[in-house]
């Protein structure tokens, strides 16, 4: 074996060693990130947010339903995700102060 062939073999082996080491380090980092994500998912599934999170979701949905009364794009968006918004009845009587006439939004998110 010539000297240049030996040098090329050494360089290639060092490159392979470096790539192997970087693969191991990246895999360890990915495992740590996966553990963090699993913990976060478990917190959400256990309902740490609980009623507060449900209330926020309900409020957002009611606001979207109210916006859908005036905006067909929002209405179409809600319909694509399984929510049916019924148009508000147009009557002369306005709701009393302090009450909200929230449009009906039914259905479950996919």
GUNUVEX-427368 format. One line per 4 residues: number of its first residue (from 0); their letters; for each residue x, y, z of C-alpha. Coordinates in pm, 1 decimal. Each point is the difference from the previous one (the first is absolute). Example, Ala and Ser with C-alpha at 12.3 -4.5 7.8 and 13.67 -1.06 7.14 Angstrom:
2
0) AS) 1230.0,-450.0,780.0 ~ 137.0,344.0,-66.0 .
END
This chain:
110
0) XXXX) 0.0,0.0,0.0 ~ 133.7,338.0,-96.2 ~ 31.0,285.8,243.3 ~ -271.0,210.5,-171.4 .
4) XXXX) -241.2,-295.7,9.7 ~ 62.9,-41.1,370.5 ~ -59.7,372.0,55.3 ~ -327.0,-8.6,-197.2 .
8) XXXX) -114.2,-304.9,198.3 ~ 77.5,178.7,329.0 ~ -183.9,315.8,-106.0 ~ -303.7,-198.9,-113.6 .
12) XXXX) -3.4,-200.3,322.3 ~ 17.1,321.4,206.8 ~ -288.8,145.4,-199.5 ~ -203.3,-316.9,63.9 .
16) XXXX) 83.4,16.3,370.0 ~ -105.6,364.6,19.8 ~ -327.2,-71.8,-180.5 ~ -71.1,-293.0,230.4 .
20) XXXX) 65.0,211.4,308.5 ~ -224.9,279.9,-128.3 ~ -277.0,-251.7,-71.8 ~ 17.8,-127.3,357.7 .
24) XXXX) -8.2,353.4,141.8 ~ -295.7,99.4,-216.5 ~ -187.9,-316.3,99.3 ~ 51.3,76.5,369.2 .
28) XXXX) -122.6,356.4,-49.7 ~ -307.3,-127.3,-185.6 ~ -77.3,-238.9,285.9 ~ 10.6,288.5,247.6 .
32) XXXX) -231.4,209.6,-217.2 ~ -236.9,-296.2,-39.1 ~ -14.9,-46.3,377.6 ~ -86.2,367.6,49.2 .
36) XXXX) -274.6,-20.6,-262.8 ~ -142.1,-315.5,156.7 ~ -12.8,172.1,338.7 ~ -178.9,299.3,-149.1 .
40) XXXX) -246.3,-227.0,-180.9 ~ -66.2,-188.4,323.6 ~ -70.4,326.4,183.8 ~ -247.6,103.0,-265.2 .
44) XXXX) -168.2,-340.2,-8.9 ~ -30.0,-12.3,379.0 ~ -178.5,330.5,-16.4 ~ 234.7,219.5,200.8 .
48) XXXX) -169.0,286.3,-178.7 ~ -333.7,-153.4,95.8 ~ -309.7,218.8,-0.8 ~ 201.6,311.8,-70.1 .
52) XXXX) 121.9,-141.2,-331.4 ~ -349.4,-114.0,-91.4 ~ -139.9,344.2,79.9 ~ 258.6,165.9,-224.0 .
56) XXXX) -86.9,-243.0,-280.5 ~ -372.2,65.8,40.4 ~ 54.0,376.7,-1.5 ~ 211.3,-17.8,-315.0 .
60) XXXX) -263.1,-213.8,-170.9 ~ -278.3,240.9,98.9 ~ 200.6,294.3,-133.1 ~ 59.6,-185.4,-326.2 .
64) XXXX) -369.4,-80.6,-26.6 ~ -88.4,365.6,56.5 ~ 248.1,103.3,-267.4 ~ -139.8,-264.1,-234.7 .
68) XXXX) -333.1,184.5,5.5 ~ 163.7,282.5,-194.9 ~ 285.6,-176.1,-178.9 ~ -60.8,-284.8,-244.0 .
72) XXXX) 367.6,-102.3,-1.2 ~ -9.6,-67.0,375.1 ~ -331.5,-182.1,-42.4 ~ 155.8,-219.6,-270.8 .
76) XXXX) 303.6,-63.8,219.1 ~ -218.7,-115.5,287.9 ~ -205.7,-216.5,-235.3 ~ 314.7,-167.6,-133.8 .
80) XXXX) 87.3,-101.2,354.2 ~ -344.9,-134.7,84.4 ~ -158.6,297.5,175.1 ~ -338.8,117.4,-123.7 .
84) XXXX) -88.1,361.4,71.7 ~ -367.9,83.5,-7.4 ~ -81.1,353.4,-110.7 ~ -122.8,230.9,272.8 .
88) XXXX) -369.7,80.7,-13.3 ~ -57.7,353.5,-113.5 ~ -256.6,144.0,233.2 ~ -54.3,354.3,116.1 .
92) XXXX) 59.4,-78.9,367.1 ~ 361.5,49.6,100.1 ~ 146.9,-216.3,273.8 ~ -4.6,148.6,346.4 .
96) XXXX) 312.3,173.5,121.9 ~ 251.4,-236.8,155.3 ~ -117.7,-304.1,-194.9 ~ 145.3,-133.4,-315.0 .
100) XXXX) -187.6,-159.5,-283.0 ~ 260.5,-261.8,-89.5 ~ -73.1,-183.7,-324.3 ~ -25.9,-374.9,20.1 .
104) XXXX) 313.4,-186.4,-94.1 ~ -22.2,-374.5,13.2 ~ 226.9,-283.3,-92.2 ~ 330.4,-142.0,105.8 .
108) XX) 338.4,93.4,-128.9 ~ 168.0,-283.6,-194.1 .
END
